[in-house]
């Protein structure tokens, strides 16, 4: 194992979990944004859509990592991230493949996604932490690729929703690479076969009557995730970083106490059913 891989092992794992979580949940957002088209998507279509988000997230992580890692270690770090994502996907797809099946196809698929990511997005030159026309141009192309993957090329609503999903991941990537707690605790998310199992926390009611915002513009303020490791179940929760910053110490203390109770209840419920025959096909996905 290389020095970079051991030194950044936790960051690599967290980044891989984040990338898969964002990709899985983004599929749900895309399907909600275009429900009529979602009914026409085959599993292979969803897999292609999933990979479009993986490609962009690799590129965004590559751009952020150069700001936080030594130059000579950064290329090896990205190679190790590819391995970490592959390992996470193998774990998520194990129920479908079977533990004894040859999973080399996953290795090849992730490698091809990384190669295509470089081919498509590396030509854009910009600083990822700043808003500028070149960055917007790249995200626009990404949105168009997502719309194409869904079979509705030129759909502005899908392109906009995809851009929002991708942009929302940047602060989390920055936090992880900066060595800070991730904005939202992320565990393994839904496999591409069952992305509709993800859930987002709805925005709080303001008490006034306002038109509903388009699906895909919601911001997840609180996240609760459960993961399975062997016969153990771990449940964790997290807050959006901006939300956390806006809270007073007293409010944060109250939310912490409440969320610890919520995590305990959901974790116990998840543990009671996670190993049942009915849920064996997806219990490793991490949904409480």
VOTOR-344614 format. One line per 8 residues: number of its first residue (from 1); their letters; for each residue x, y, z of N, C-alpha, C, O. Coordinates in steps of 0.001 Angstrom, whole numbers, plus 500000, padded with zeros to 6 digits. Last residue first. Layout:
NUM	A	X,Y,Z,X,Y,Z,X,Y,Z,X,Y,Z; ...
% end
This chain:
288	XXXXXXXX	468074,503838,506424,467392,503531,507678,465897,503725,507481,465120,503521,508414; 470187,502532,504012,468986,503319,504245,468304,502886,505525,467990,501709,505701; 472436,501132,503064,472602,502146,504082,471388,502986,504350,471531,504087,504881; 472757,498963,501399,472685,500284,500789,472746,501404,501800,473078,502532,501438; 472638,496473,502391,473932,497135,502487,473902,498553,501923,474907,499261,501965; 470117,495556,501819,470363,496074,503173,471715,496736,503329,471934,497481,504284; 469157,494549,499411,469623,495939,499433,470046,496431,500803,470317,497622,500956; 468538,491884,499549,469013,492381,498254,469517,493807,498322,470222,494257,497418
280	XXXXXXXX	467464,491391,502040,468858,491011,501803,469397,491569,500503,470611,491718,500363; 464858,491852,502779,465706,493009,502500,467148,492644,502185,467985,493540,502074; 463649,489398,503242,463005,490336,502317,463942,491447,501887,463845,491940,500764; 465137,488154,505191,465198,487639,503823,464652,488646,502816,465129,488734,501685; 466786,490561,507353,465663,489688,506996,465787,489253,505545,466465,489909,504754; 468622,492316,508224,469110,490993,507866,467981,490010,507556,468188,488798,507504; 467276,494662,508868,468316,494700,507829,468760,493320,507370,469228,493167,506241; 465478,494825,510910,464993,494280,509638,466088,494105,508584,465868,493485,507544
272	XXXXXXXX	466733,495833,513112,465764,494760,513332,465309,494103,512025,464818,492975,512026; 468273,497928,512202,468957,496705,512612,467991,495541,512740,468366,494392,512507; 466271,499849,511810,466999,499325,510664,467664,497990,511009,467626,497044,510222; 465542,500328,514474,464549,499821,513519,465245,499181,512317,464855,498105,511865; 467920,501324,515502,467358,500098,516069,466344,499477,515119,466287,498256,514970; 468179,503626,513926,469193,502576,513878,468671,501258,514418,468947,500197,513858; 465965,505140,514652,466074,504638,513281,467081,503500,513183,466870,502531,512452; 466611,505589,517389,465354,504954,517003,465454,504339,515613,465086,503183,515403
264	XXXXXXXX	469141,506827,517183,468981,505604,517976,467719,504847,517552,467744,503629,517378; 468575,509090,515664,469503,508084,515138,469366,506756,515876,469463,505689,515270; 466892,510423,517488,466379,509988,516185,467256,508879,515608,466755,507863,515126; 468712,510949,519558,467545,510108,519816,466975,509554,518517,466618,508379,518435; 470455,512605,518206,470980,511377,518791,469846,510400,519099,469990,509190,518929; 468748,514688,517622,469193,513835,516527,469838,512557,517039,469773,511525,516371; 468395,515852,520169,467254,515296,519444,467700,514313,518366,467113,513243,518208; 471020,516679,520787,470311,515753,521682,469158,515069,520958,468954,513863,521101
256	XXXXXXXX	471506,518407,518620,472361,517240,518836,471653,516209,519697,471672,515016,519393; 469603,520385,519064,469495,519542,517871,470319,518276,518034,469888,517194,517635; 470644,521478,521448,469310,520875,521427,469143,519932,520241,468616,518829,520380; 473132,522405,520565,473080,521423,521644,471730,520708,521662,471664,519495,521864; 472364,524287,518683,473123,523123,518242,473084,522021,519296,473010,520840,518959; 471146,526169,520349,470341,525458,519356,471046,524182,518897,470418,523135,518740; 473417,526993,521810,472277,526391,522503,471410,525582,521535,470991,524467,521844; 475084,528087,519825,475534,526914,520594,474380,526215,521313,474364,524989,521417
248	XXXXXXXX	473000,528759,516912,473669,529186,518150,474136,527946,518901,473633,526853,518642; 473518,528148,513442,472931,527766,514726,473726,528359,515892,474954,528443,515853; 474860,528638,511135,473806,529577,511510,473209,529293,512878,472470,530119,513415; 476542,526460,510831,477133,527766,511132,476095,528768,511622,476406,529645,512428; 474725,524458,510101,475439,524353,511374,475992,525713,511786,475922,526082,512958; 474020,525362,507573,472997,525270,508609,473651,525236,509988,473195,525897,510921; 476429,525034,506270,475876,526382,506403,474815,526416,507502,474727,527378,508264; 476740,522179,506444,477688,523096,507101,477144,524508,507287,477362,525123,508330
240	XXXXXXXX	474062,520055,507411,474642,520861,506345,475535,521927,506991,475136,522527,507989; 474810,517438,509757,474127,518679,509404,474825,519346,508225,476038,519215,508060; 474258,513883,510364,475086,515057,510097,474226,516241,509694,473060,516080,509334; 474497,510625,511946,473756,511752,511401,474692,512933,511206,475772,512992,511793; 474578,507005,511810,475189,508302,512053,474304,509398,511480,473457,509134,510627; 474687,503688,512842,473828,504779,512392,474454,506108,512801,474811,506318,513960; 475766,500473,512032,476162,501762,512595,475276,502847,511993,475126,502921,510773; 475555,497096,512755,474881,498211,512110,475295,499498,512813,475192,499609,514035
232	XXXXXXXX	477261,494010,512182,477075,495223,512965,476412,496308,512124,476675,496425,510927; 478039,491836,510801,476791,491703,511542,476519,492927,512418,475653,492890,513291; 479529,493551,508274,479403,492218,508850,478042,492057,509499,477012,492132,508829; 478252,496526,508504,479597,495958,508399,479565,494604,509089,479573,494513,510316; 476020,498831,507203,476177,497467,507699,477614,497026,507475,478133,497145,506366; 474795,502066,508158,475648,501204,507352,475770,499845,508025,475644,499719,509243; 472479,504741,507905,472922,503521,508573,473768,502698,507625,473492,502637,506426; 472048,508249,508294,472406,507109,507469,472844,505939,508337,473494,506119,509367
224	XXXXXXXX	470483,511287,508076,470683,510139,508961,470932,508921,508081,470115,508599,507219; 470895,514769,507717,470980,513447,507107,471205,512399,508183,472014,512591,509090; 469592,518000,507153,469924,516957,508121,469931,515609,507407,469060,515342,506578; 469235,519536,504876,469829,520142,506057,470310,519105,507055,471321,519306,507728; 469323,519511,501518,469248,518576,502638,469989,519177,503823,471212,519317,503794; 467398,521645,499622,468705,521479,500260,468533,520559,501451,467682,520804,502306; 465736,521571,496437,465746,521397,497873,467171,521228,498385,468043,520731,497672; 465601,521631,493757,466188,522809,494373,466197,522710,495885,466616,523649,496561
216	XXXXXXXX	464325,519364,492924,465760,519412,492654,466412,520631,493257,467640,520709,493290; 461291,520656,491728,461985,519535,492332,463455,519583,491940,463794,519812,490779; 460715,524158,492065,460895,522982,491220,461646,521898,491953,462554,522194,492729; 458695,525204,494883,459884,525326,494049,460039,524076,493219,459548,523019,493615; 455301,526181,495074,456309,525152,495286,457481,525393,494367,457299,525746,493202; 454381,529439,496135,454424,528410,495097,455535,527429,495396,456588,527805,495911; 453276,529818,499557,454160,530177,498451,454123,529085,497408,453866,527926,497734; 451876,530879,502433,451549,530155,501215,452407,530663,500076,452279,531819,499670
208	XXXXXXXX	453689,530436,505484,453051,531262,504472,452831,530456,503224,453518,529464,502983; 455067,528785,507112,453801,529254,507602,453076,530147,506632,451958,530581,506911; 457310,527608,506284,457463,528976,506762,456168,529531,507296,456146,530620,507869; 458492,524304,506857,457398,525175,506464,457595,526555,507061,458001,526677,508216; 461728,523169,505783,460756,523487,506813,459693,524436,506308,459950,525271,505440; 462165,520864,503039,462439,522144,503676,461371,522478,504691,460211,522114,504497; 462544,517319,503714,461884,518433,503057,462196,519727,503761,462468,519720,504961; 465353,515279,503340,464549,515984,504318,463888,517170,503661,464597,517992,503081
200	XXXXXXXX	465172,512517,501070,465695,513823,501421,464777,514474,502438,463565,514257,502414; 466116,509151,500486,465135,510081,501003,465826,511388,501343,466947,511380,501850; 466393,506396,498185,466965,507492,498941,465872,508450,499368,464836,508561,498714; 465266,504490,496573,465137,504269,498009,465693,505419,498832,465504,505446,500048; 465736,504801,493899,464547,505454,494428,464351,505203,495913,463357,505660,496475; 467870,503299,493019,468152,504632,493527,466958,505298,494160,467123,506272,494895; 468561,500476,492464,467439,500889,493298,467652,502277,493872,467621,502441,495092; 470710,500125,490833,469512,499330,490554,468312,499819,491339,467171,499605,490931
192	XXXXXXXX	472828,501565,491785,472143,502078,490608,470872,501315,490296,470026,501818,489556; 472249,501414,495368,472906,500955,494168,472182,501536,492976,471037,501967,493109; 472223,504068,497765,471536,503069,496955,472367,502651,495766,473114,503459,495214; 475318,504525,499620,473961,504867,499237,473370,503789,498365,473945,502709,498233; 477370,504431,502431,477036,503844,501150,475578,504097,500845,474708,503910,501696; 477179,507677,504029,477514,506272,503996,477192,505743,502615,476790,506497,501729; 478019,510808,505236,477619,510032,504075,478081,508602,504227,479249,508347,504522; 477036,513544,506973,477637,512222,507140,477121,511307,506060,475920,511054,505973
184	XXXXXXXX	477659,516582,505457,476614,515614,505741,477281,514265,505867,478023,513862,504971; 480164,517891,505538,478941,518628,505800,477780,517720,506153,476995,518037,507047; 482768,516087,507254,481942,516271,506073,480672,517014,506422,480131,516803,507507; 485113,517863,509259,484014,516885,509204,483176,517129,507971,482888,518284,507657; 488176,518604,507421,487071,518975,508297,486018,517880,508257,486011,517058,507341; 490209,518312,505644,490336,517626,506917,489270,517997,507915,489415,517747,509112; 489934,519245,503155,490521,520188,504112,490681,519567,505484,491220,520198,506394; 488592,517203,501970,490000,517361,501628,490702,518347,502551,491921,518294,502712
176	XXXXXXXX	486031,517660,503112,486728,516384,503318,488226,516542,503068,489040,516071,503862; 485396,520237,502176,485497,519967,503612,486287,518696,503885,487121,518663,504790; 485321,519846,499391,486299,520756,499984,486497,520450,501462,487627,520408,501946; 483130,518127,499204,484455,517676,498744,485549,518527,499372,486571,518011,499827; 481122,519854,500131,481422,518626,500862,482799,518092,500482,483554,517652,501350; 481077,521891,498181,481466,522205,499573,481816,520961,500386,482707,521005,501234; 480277,520234,495863,481590,520881,495950,481969,521251,497384,483092,520957,497792; 477680,519334,495755,478701,518404,496248,480046,519083,496486,480873,518561,497235
168	XXXXXXXX	476161,521272,494577,475971,521052,496015,477035,520139,496602,477273,520160,497810; 476762,521001,491902,477313,522142,492626,477220,521938,494132,478095,522379,494878; 475250,518707,491258,476708,518683,491169,477337,519800,491991,478324,519580,492693; 472629,519628,491652,473125,518463,492379,474651,518435,492409,475262,518174,493445; 472538,521742,489805,472363,522001,491231,472920,520856,492078,473592,521080,493085; 472816,520341,487405,473829,521318,487797,473759,521624,489283,474787,521751,489946; 470426,518898,487401,471707,518186,487440,472832,519105,487897,473696,518702,488676; 468572,520984,487166,468566,520138,488364,469885,519392,488510,470407,519266,489617
160	XXXXXXXX	469251,521968,484611,469370,522824,485785,469426,522002,487064,470232,522285,487950; 468655,519752,483000,470012,520297,483021,470242,521150,484264,471295,521067,484896; 465889,519514,483467,466797,518448,483879,468223,518963,483980,468929,518650,484939; 465063,521933,482316,464763,521653,483723,465672,520558,484267,466168,520655,485389; 465779,521794,479629,466430,522778,480492,466212,522483,481969,467089,522755,482788; 466462,519310,477510,465515,519617,478577,466194,520530,479607,467067,520096,480357; 468234,518444,475581,467776,519820,475516,466787,520214,476594,466312,521350,476598; 467119,515081,475435,468138,516072,475117,467521,517463,475018,466441,517644,474455
152	XXXXXXXX	466093,512813,476938,465336,514057,476704,466340,515193,476490,466395,516143,477271; 467420,510566,477782,466632,510469,476563,465782,511683,476288,464845,511614,475493; 469134,510669,479846,467744,510374,480186,466848,510250,478956,465678,509881,479060; 471433,511431,478582,471400,510092,479187,469982,509677,479564,469663,508489,479601; 470742,514057,477952,470903,513066,476878,470805,511651,477420,470182,510781,476812; 470799,515154,480514,469542,515152,479763,469597,514137,478620,468616,513442,478352; 473530,514812,481025,472545,514126,481858,471206,514047,481133,470554,513003,481135; 474601,516522,479124,474918,515093,479040,473931,514277,479878,473543,513177,479485
144	XXXXXXXX	473648,518953,480066,473191,518472,478759,473472,516977,478595,472674,516253,477999; 475087,519156,482441,473633,519087,482476,473055,518553,481181,472089,517791,481192; 477698,519381,481358,477331,518234,482177,475812,518062,482222,475307,516951,482061; 477502,521866,480129,477721,520675,479307,477348,519414,480082,476753,518490,479527; 477166,523399,482450,476109,523380,481438,476257,522155,480544,475274,521482,480234; 479585,523036,483688,478396,522493,484334,477219,522440,483371,476375,521548,483459; 481165,524452,481840,481371,523019,482052,480146,522375,482688,479720,521296,482277; 480108,527041,482124,480059,526380,480814,480234,524867,480961,479546,524090,480299
136	XXXXXXXX	480738,527640,484733,479328,527529,484361,479164,526807,483028,478208,526058,482827; 483519,527770,484445,482924,526764,485329,481459,526550,484970,480991,525413,484908; 483641,529991,482770,484153,528703,482301,483569,527565,483139,483175,526527,482606; 482552,532147,484298,481875,531665,483082,482347,530297,482609,481546,529515,482098; 482696,531367,487845,483160,532081,486659,482510,531464,485429,481968,530362,485510; 483150,531145,491250,482156,531133,490173,482673,531964,489012,483041,533127,489182; 485695,529150,492827,485142,530433,492404,484102,530229,491306,484166,529270,490538; 486781,526707,493288,486196,527390,494438,485573,528732,494080,484983,529387,494939
128	XXXXXXXX	487971,525870,490935,486704,525257,491311,486022,525977,492462,484804,525874,492611; 489153,527856,488460,489354,527531,489865,488021,527085,490428,487048,527838,490401; 489530,526491,485117,488957,527418,486079,489321,526958,487489,489743,525820,487692; 489303,525267,481990,490295,525793,482922,489645,526821,483839,489255,527899,483390; 488381,522355,480346,487881,523569,480988,488879,524014,482053,489257,523226,482920; 489476,519961,479644,489765,521109,478770,489261,522427,479359,489672,523499,478915; 488518,517984,481283,489805,518590,481617,490115,519823,480772,490945,520644,481164; 486090,516780,480457,486063,517970,481310,487400,518650,481558,487420,519797,482005
120	XXXXXXXX	486474,514585,478668,485373,515524,478473,485590,516841,479208,485311,517906,478659; 488733,513182,479504,488598,513553,478103,487560,514659,477909,487745,515557,477088; 488197,512701,482189,489347,513534,481808,489202,514042,480379,489515,515196,480086; 485967,511049,481916,485877,512291,482684,487002,513239,482295,486781,514433,482096; 487019,508860,480610,486097,509734,479882,485936,511075,480588,485786,512111,479940; 488572,507817,482723,489201,508216,481461,488306,509172,480677,488780,510175,480142; 486577,507249,484608,487630,508208,484931,488289,508723,483655,488535,509921,483518; 485131,505307,483194,484465,506547,483605,485493,507629,483928,485308,508792,483567
112	XXXXXXXX	487003,503270,482963,486523,503932,481745,485848,505259,482073,485974,506226,481321; 487217,502560,485667,488385,503052,484933,487985,503791,483674,488565,504827,483350; 484626,501637,486127,485102,502821,486844,486307,503413,486130,486414,504632,485999; 484673,499401,484377,483682,500467,484216,484132,501748,484901,484033,502830,484321; 486692,497772,485365,486820,498327,484023,485872,499503,483817,486224,500484,483162; 485589,497133,487862,486900,497780,487778,487054,498470,486430,487495,499617,486360; 483269,495816,487045,483160,497051,487808,484459,497841,487735,484446,499060,487568; 484315,493555,485803,483561,494511,484994,483414,495851,485715,483431,496904,485077
104	XXXXXXXX	485338,491989,487787,486284,492788,487011,485571,493835,486161,486145,494874,485834; 484059,490277,489463,483592,491660,489443,484548,492574,488676,484564,493786,488891; 482893,487102,489357,483983,487934,488859,483475,489364,488706,482570,489628,487914; 481310,485950,492414,481310,486282,490988,482523,487141,490631,483099,487815,491485; 480921,485362,495052,481954,484622,494347,482083,484957,492881,482868,484333,492167; 478830,486954,495954,480155,487138,496539,481263,486420,495770,482423,486830,495832; 476757,488477,493521,477113,487293,494292,478551,487416,494759,479399,487930,494030; 475709,490615,492149,476720,489801,491492,476931,488458,492191,477238,487448,491558
96	XXXXXXXX	473833,491674,493934,473436,491387,492552,474405,490428,491877,473995,489540,491130; 475206,492005,496335,473986,491179,496309,473561,490792,494896,472998,489719,494682; 477371,493717,495447,477617,492317,495779,476340,491475,495792,476361,490340,495315; 477174,496380,495047,476584,495519,494022,476762,494037,494314,476351,493192,493518; 478519,497496,497200,477110,497816,496979,476426,496838,496039,475252,496508,496210; 481120,496495,496870,480364,496175,498070,478873,496399,497870,478055,495593,498313; 481797,497636,494426,481791,496181,494568,480948,495765,495767,480168,494815,495697; 481727,500322,495148,480743,499797,494200,480657,498281,494275,479569,497709,494197
88	XXXXXXXX	483954,500445,496856,482629,500751,497369,481539,500187,496450,480545,499638,496926; 486006,499821,495044,485759,498957,496194,484362,499183,496765,483667,498229,497116; 485825,502022,493310,485617,500661,492805,485271,499709,493940,484359,498890,493819; 486531,504056,495061,485196,504055,494467,484855,502664,493943,483733,502187,494113; 489190,503306,495566,488229,503382,496667,486797,503352,496147,485940,502690,496733; 490408,503507,493051,490342,502197,493704,489275,502192,494805,488547,501213,494967; 490144,506277,492724,489518,505364,491755,489368,503970,492352,488333,503325,492184; 491784,507074,494773,490350,507362,494864,489582,506483,493877,488488,506008,494182
80	XXXXXXXX	494261,506350,493799,493739,505625,494954,492243,505882,495149,491519,505011,495632; 494494,508248,491799,494490,506824,491439,493904,505985,492577,493152,505038,492346; 494526,510519,493398,493397,510323,492494,493335,508874,492009,492246,508329,491828; 496998,510127,494706,495757,510227,495490,494556,509953,494594,493650,509223,494995; 498780,510286,492627,498600,508991,493284,497321,508981,494105,496639,507960,494194; 498535,513073,492042,498170,512054,491046,497925,510676,491662,496987,509978,491277; 499401,514267,494618,498031,514384,494105,497677,513350,493035,496588,512781,493108; 502028,514207,495348,501160,513170,495899,499771,513158,495255,499053,512162,495335
72	XXXXXXXX	503260,516369,494210,503756,515048,493827,502886,513915,494363,502988,512783,493889; 501853,518528,495399,501765,518283,493957,502179,516864,493598,501530,516219,492775; 500010,517930,498380,501292,518201,497722,501223,517770,496260,500600,516760,495933; 496560,519081,498467,497559,518013,498524,498872,518472,497908,498867,519313,497008; 494783,521172,498084,495011,520706,499451,496105,519639,499564,496533,519329,500676; 494370,521768,495461,494458,522900,496387,494885,522466,497789,495303,523298,498594; 493990,519433,494164,495253,520141,493891,495438,521328,494823,496549,521840,494960; 491397,518717,494913,492531,518060,495567,493856,518775,495318,494750,518733,496163
64	XXXXXXXX	489654,520065,493215,489773,520500,494606,491041,519942,495236,491694,520633,496018; 490009,518639,490819,490287,520076,490855,490465,520580,492287,491325,521422,492548; 489216,516069,491590,490564,516285,491062,490948,517759,491172,492066,518091,491565; 486553,516555,492176,487464,516158,493250,488917,516369,492833,489745,516798,493636; 485595,517120,489605,485527,518145,490645,486491,517828,491792,487162,518719,492313; 486058,514620,488347,486710,515832,487867,486723,516926,488925,487742,517587,489125; 484429,512926,489842,485864,512662,489761,486598,513929,489334,487639,514269,489896; 481984,514100,489253,482490,514170,490623,483973,513829,490692,484698,514386,491517
56	XXXXXXXX	481630,513428,486553,481808,514823,486935,482409,514943,488335,483257,515804,488570; 481438,510598,486761,482470,511236,485921,482717,512672,486358,483864,513092,486518; 479168,510247,488382,480476,509772,488845,481597,510471,488072,482592,510889,488664; 477187,511220,486670,477495,511949,487900,478850,511524,488460,479600,512362,488961; 477311,509242,484704,477527,510640,484331,477869,511475,485554,478742,512341,485491; 476601,506923,486090,478000,507108,485698,478295,508540,485266,479418,509011,485442; 473840,507290,486295,474662,507206,487502,476124,507501,487168,476796,508243,487884; 473144,507009,483617,472914,508278,484302,473776,508372,485558,474367,509415,485840
48	XXXXXXXX	473753,504320,483226,474453,505342,482455,474324,506717,483089,475275,507498,483098; 471874,503226,485015,473303,503002,485232,474136,504029,484469,475115,504553,485001; 469524,503975,483769,469827,504519,485084,471315,504355,485413,471930,505236,486014; 469743,502387,481480,469690,503845,481358,470052,504509,482681,470797,505489,482709; 469596,499857,482568,470830,500252,481896,470896,501762,481720,471973,502354,481801; 466976,499830,483461,468064,499788,484434,469380,500232,483809,470184,500906,484453; 465137,502304,481514,465515,500935,481857,466664,500987,482857,467258,502042,483080; 462705,504782,481722,464110,504438,481899,464286,502972,482255,463658,502466,483185
40	XXXXXXXX	460118,505552,481659,460631,504916,480445,462074,504426,480604,462602,503739,479729; 459588,506915,483935,458897,505643,483753,459442,504859,482558,459247,503647,482462; 460950,509274,483538,461505,508300,484479,460867,506932,484310,461519,505908,484515; 459311,510798,481967,460451,510150,481325,461046,509079,482222,461585,508086,481733; 457526,511604,483964,457031,510878,482792,458163,510130,482097,458004,508979,481690; 459143,513012,485800,458520,511735,486174,458012,510926,484985,458065,509696,485001; 461581,514806,486067,460919,514390,484824,460247,513043,485049,460726,512028,484543; 462197,515158,488743,462103,516335,487891,461382,516016,486584,460656,516856,486053
32	XXXXXXXX	462406,512592,489694,461320,513426,490203,461107,514651,489319,459982,515127,489164; 464691,511830,488325,463437,511118,488055,462232,511895,488575,461161,511862,487970; 466594,513518,489468,466318,513586,488039,464977,512942,487707,464219,513466,486891; 466528,512650,492150,466126,514020,491814,465776,514135,490329,464785,514770,489969; 467519,510056,491823,466181,510251,492364,465657,511642,492014,464497,511801,491632; 470072,510670,490934,469164,509944,490042,467726,510122,490508,466822,510314,489695; 471104,511812,493237,470850,512671,492078,469937,511983,491068,469121,512638,490420; 471544,509672,494896,470455,510574,495222,470119,511487,494048,468967,511890,493886
24	XXXXXXXX	473757,508489,493533,472515,507759,493755,471337,508673,494026,470257,508488,493465; 475652,510586,493595,475210,510016,492320,473875,509303,492474,472969,509479,491659; 475986,510965,496348,475497,512062,495507,474953,511524,494189,473903,511966,493724; 477004,508412,497043,475768,508921,497634,475160,510018,496771,473960,510005,496495; 479350,508236,495597,478285,507270,495324,476949,507761,495880,475899,507556,495272; 480749,510395,496738,480507,510339,495305,479372,509384,494952,478534,509693,494105; 480860,509665,499483,480171,510885,499050,479803,510808,497572,478673,511121,497196; 482437,507378,499384,481067,507283,499876,480249,508481,499418,479095,508340,499015
16	XXXXXXXX	484805,508549,498457,484143,507511,497661,482683,507370,498081,481798,507257,497234; 485373,510267,500604,485113,510815,499270,484385,509801,498393,483455,510156,497668; 485825,508374,502612,484712,509317,502741,484357,509940,501397,483180,510122,501083; 488105,507058,501618,486875,506312,501868,485667,507249,501914,484621,506959,501333; 489924,509176,501518,489582,508430,500305,488265,507687,500475,487417,507690,499583; 490064,509891,504208,489544,510845,503227,489127,510139,501941,488100,510469,501348; 491229,507574,505266,489901,507979,505706,489272,508956,504716,488082,508859,504418; 493754,507522,503890,492806,506418,503790,491383,506840,504158,490435,506505,503448
8	XXXXXXXX	495995,509066,503574,494697,509667,503249,493574,508629,503202,492557,508843,502542; 498088,507379,504279,497975,508677,504923,496583,509277,504745,496056,509919,505654; 497801,505192,502582,497650,505001,504016,497415,506332,504720,496623,506403,505660; 498161,506398,500077,496939,505637,500337,496717,505439,501824,495581,505505,502294; 500661,507527,500226,499489,508393,500034,498208,507669,500397,497284,508259,500957; 502252,505224,500421,502183,506170,501543,500951,507034,501447,500265,507262,502443; 500603,502231,499155,501434,503411,499040,501260,504316,500248,500288,504213,500996; 500849,498812,500000,500000,500000,500000,500887,501241,500000,501841,501302,500776
% end
